[in-house]
């Protein structure tokens, strides 16, 4: 079994990452390579770099769960319309707590675009016209 995490360490910006790592996605108890059969603890949200903060790194990490299927009952279930529980998510602490072993990682860069105000409004971070 595996756990897949996507975080933005640059929230709200690389110069001031006080909300980093901002948590974008978490799927746990993935059997083999079938992500769709895993437990989506944190619903996916797209990239959401605030306007004027430059490029953000979005880091995707895959961890092996050496003990097999884990009981993540203490993890909150975070929907895709809520920012609460996403700020300051420390992937190293998460991996250590559950004794996870990093097996793969990748990242991409993204910056503000026309979709970001919609995402921020969806998360309750601000009204759409504030970020235009």
C-alpha positions, 0 to 999 in steps of 0.5 A: 500500500502507498500514500500520495501527497501533493503540497505547495511549500511556497505558500503564500510565497517563496519569500514568506512561506508562513503557510507552507506547506499548503496541502493540495491532495492526499490519497492513502492506502493505495493498493499497488498502482491503482490510485482510484482505489485508495482513500482520498483523505484530502480532496484535490485542489489545483494550483493556486499561487496568489497574484504577484507571488511568482512561481510556486513549487507543487511537490508530489510525493509517493510513500510506501506504507511498509506495514501494509494498509494503515488506519488513518482514522485520526486524519481529517477528511478535507473537502475541495471547498475548504482551506481549513486543515491545508495550511502548514501541513508538514509532509516530513512529520506526516511521513515520520508519524506513519513510518512511511518510506519515500519511493518517488517524487516529482514537482511542477512550477505554477504561478497565478493565472485566471483560475486562481480567484475561482479556486480561492473563492471556492476555498473561502479564502477571498471573494473572486474580485479581490484577486483580479 
